[in-house]
């Protein structure tokens, strides 16, 4: 069972004296830290939510509380807690398997949400601890940081116009190119909350035929949902024969569109 609570709750693993910030962590201001921490907690929530539905999962509930606190309870009553810690600008991690941990947003060598003590990212450590308990591992789905794609003007504008025109619905479309790092065309597909399997298959078959005719490939999906929805993830999986497609999520506020990339890996 998953829920996003509205009551602020704050946790820490245990009291420590002195700084726990790794010396090689990159310094950042509070706004950048908040944005990155909120993003990774959202991704972890989505991954745990998916894991709950898999056979062999020992996760009974997951809650993401206001204030940046992720609580995951297992079938035997044990609890994982991952929470923001504003003062240190770290993620604090409490595990019934590996104990406490602290993860920095970015290290000087480019590693993201990394613990030098555990020699792992927060995602990998959490997934490792779940496997240690005999549960299914987390499905990987992370922000596409470091991945860059070049857009033509038409390919960049068309998804945004699609999203602005249908602001009350979640729009979905595909982005095409000759290679993974170049997007040359955008094809709007759907602008409704529910997309049935037959309609999805028809849309993807038409895209497939067009790609073969134009010698293109699907390099990304776009949606106006705040986070990749199950339908979008299903489409990304179906399109895996082309490449590990990036998913761009657009948010429309007062006709201003922002795009954030995600990549299943």
N, C-alpha and C positions, 0 to 999 in steps of 0.2 A: 504494500500500500504506500502510495507516494502523496505527499502534500507539501505545499508551500505555505507556511504559517505566517501570520501577520503580527504575532507577538514577539517582541525583541527578547532574545535570550543570549547570554554570553557565557562562554566556557573557556577554560584554559586547561592545559594538561597538568601542570603542577608549578609551584613557585620555584623560581631560579634566581640566583644572585649573579649579577653581571650581565653582559650582553651575550645573546645567543645568535646574533647576526653574523653570518660567515664573513670573513675578511675580504673574500673575492666577490661578494654580492655587489651588484650595481645599485647605486643610490638612486632613488626616485622620489618625486613629491607625492603628497597624499592623494591627489586626484588620480594620478597615474596608477598608484598602488591600488586604490579602490576599484578602478575600472578593471584592472587585471585580475584582482582577487575575486570580484563578482563574476567575471567571465569564467574563471576556472571552477568556481563553486557551482555555477549553472551547468557547466559541462559534466562535472562529477555527478550532480543530481540526475541529469539526463541519463548518464551511463548506468548509475545504480538503478534508476527506474526501469531501464531496459533489462538489466540483469535480474530484477525481481520476477520477470515473466518467463525466464528460462528454466528448463528442467535442471534440477540439481542446485538451484539457488537456495542458500540458507538465510537470505535476507527477508525479514518480515515487514519492515517499514523503513521509509526514508523521508526525512523532513528537512526542508530548507527554511530556516527561520530568518526573519528580518534581523539585520545587524550582522549578517554574514556567518551563520552557524549551520553547518550540515551535520545532521544526526542520523546515523544508520543503525538500526537495531536488528540483531540476528535472531534466528528461531530459538536459540537457547538463552535469550535475554541479555546477551553481551552487546555493548554499544561502542561504535566508532564515533568520534567527534572530530570534525575539521572546522576550524573557525579562524576568522580574520583577527589579527592582532595589530591594531593601528599603531601602537607605540613603537614596535620593532619593525613594522611593515613586513611581517612574515605571515605564513599560514601555520597555525599550531595544530598539531595532529595527535590525537589520542587513540591508541589501538589496543584492544585486549590481547593482541598477538605480539606486536613488536614494541609496545610501550609508547612513550612520547616522542615526537619528532617536530622539527621546525624546517620550513621550506621557504627559500628565498625566491622572489619573483623571477629574477634573472641573474645569472652568474656572468663573469667577464668572459668566459669561454663560450657563452651563448646558451648554456643549459637553462631551461625554464622550470620554475617551481622545484628547485633542487635542494636536497639535503646532503651536505658533505658527510655528516655522521652516518647516514644510512646508505650513502652512495646510490641514490635513486631519486626519481621524481615522485611527487605526491601521488600521481596517478598509478605509476608502476608499483610503489610501495603498498598502496591501498589494495591494488589487484593481487599482489603477492600475498598479502595478509589474508585476503578472502580465500585464495587457493589453499593456504596453509590450514584454514578451518574446514576445508573440504567443500567449499562453495564454488560456483562457477565464477570465472574471471570476468572482469568488467569489459564490455565491448568498447573498443577504442574509438573515440570521437572527440577531436580536439580542435581548437582554433588553428587556422592555417597560417600561423605566424611564420614569416620567413619565406613563404611561397608567394611568388609574384607572377601576375599575368598581365599582359599588355592588351588593352581593349582598343578596337576602332571606335570612332565617335558613335556610329550607329549601334554597335553592340553594347556600348555603355549607356546610351540614351533610351533605347527601346524598353529594357526591363523597368527603368524608372518611370517611364510614361505608362507602362502597363500597371504598375503599382499605384500610381497617382489616380488613374482612371477608375480603378476598382478598390478604393480605400477601405470599403466595408468588408472585403473578402481577402482571403489569402491567395495571391496569384502565384502561379508556378510556370516556369519556362526553362528552356535549355539554352546553353551558350555553346557555340560551335567554333572550331578553329582547325587549322592545318597541323598544329602541334599543341602540346599541353600548356605552353607559356604564351600563346597568342589566341585571343578571342576576336573573331572577325564578324560573327553573326549572332543574333539573338532570335529565338523562336518562342513566342508566347504560346502556352498550351492551355492552362486552366485558370479560372478565377472563381473558384468556389471552395467551400470548406471541406466538402466530401467528394473524393474522386474514386469511383468504383474501379475494380480491377479490369473489367472489359474496356472501359474508357481509357484507362491508363495504357493498357497494352496497345490499343488502337493508336493513341497519340505517339507512343514510342516507336511503333512500326512505321508510321509516317515519317518520323524524324530519321529513322534508320534508312529508309528509302531515299530521303533527301540527301543524307550524308554520303551514301554510295554514289549518287548522281553527281554531287559537287566535289567528291573526294575530300570530305571533311570528317571530323570526329567530334563527339560530344566531349567537351573539356570541363564543363561546369553546369550546375543547376542554379537557378535563382528562385527565390520565394520572398514574399513580403511578410511571412511569419517571423516573429522575433527570434525563434530558434527552429532548427530543422524538425519538422513534424514527422510522425511515422510514415505518412504518405511520401514525403520527400526522401526520407531514408530508404524506403522501399524502391523508389525510382533510382536513387544513387546505386543501390545494390544491383538492380536490373541493368544499369548502364556500365557496370564494372568491366564488361568485355571491352569497352573502349579504353578506359583508364580509371584511376582512382580520382573520380571527379570531385572538384571543390564545390561546395554549396555556398552560395552567397545569400545571406539573409538581409533583406532591406527593411528599414523602418521609415514609415512616412509620417511626418509630423508637420502640419501646416504646409503641405506640398514640398517640404524639404526631405530629400531621401538620403539616408546613410546606408552603406553596405559593409557587412562584416563577413569574412570568409571562414568556412569550416571545412575540415577535411577528415573523412574516415580513413584510418590507417591500420 
